[in-house]
Amino acid sequence: MISRVIRIRAVNVLINKRFLSSSSRSTSRSFTKSTIASQSSAAAAYELDDEPDLFASYSSASDVEKANQLYANQIQITETSDRGYGVHAIKPFAPGELVLKANALATIPRDTHTLQKDWDTHIMVDVPARLLNHSCDANVGLMDNEEGGYDFIALRMIEVGEELVWDYESTEWEIRGFEKCICGAANCRGSIGGFKKHGAEVEAQYGEYIANYLKNSSK
Ligand SMILES: [Zn+2]
């Protein structure tokens, strides 16, 4: 387990270096969770048995290609010119429709790429969920699913070509190091501090589409 964690961190370093080189372009509208210092039924094809290979090449070109095949004609991951990967709709999604699943690959100590599932539980999720960018005005929201991950649901009508964005503050209790949010949404909260900081606003905005463990914690 220790060696696995070390390997993940090594990959993270590479990803963060990539972001640093692209972040100099200040027009960035949003950014992936990999930058925070922080189903279709086809997605079930990511089985835990595949875990070692996935970790060895996390977010590699082959993972992206594999995810794009799983979600063919639904969503597509592309490498943008200014902010790393982005995930876009290539079919319309109706409000309430399942867009993709974030499958839990492992429970690990919190790091810059985990999603929080409970007060002391952080999961590493697969691609494409891991490559979704943040927005304070998310068009996909999440719900805990029975497989220990999250389902991402369309919060409103999503048109072909729209980027899929979710709100990192709807799962993470505390996010440090991002005093300034650059999502560019009209209702941008200005900073990303996590549910601890913006819980009341986040819960009012997304209702049931926040992590279960956070529900009612802002009151
Ligand atoms: Zn924002």
Boltz pocket constraint, residues with backbone or C-beta under 6 A from the ligand:
constraints:
  - pocket:
      binder: B
      contacts: [[A, 135], [A, 136], [A, 137], [A, 181], [A, 182], [A, 183], [A, 184], [A, 185], [A, 187], [A, 188], [A, 189], [A, 190], [A, 191]]
      max_distance: 6.0
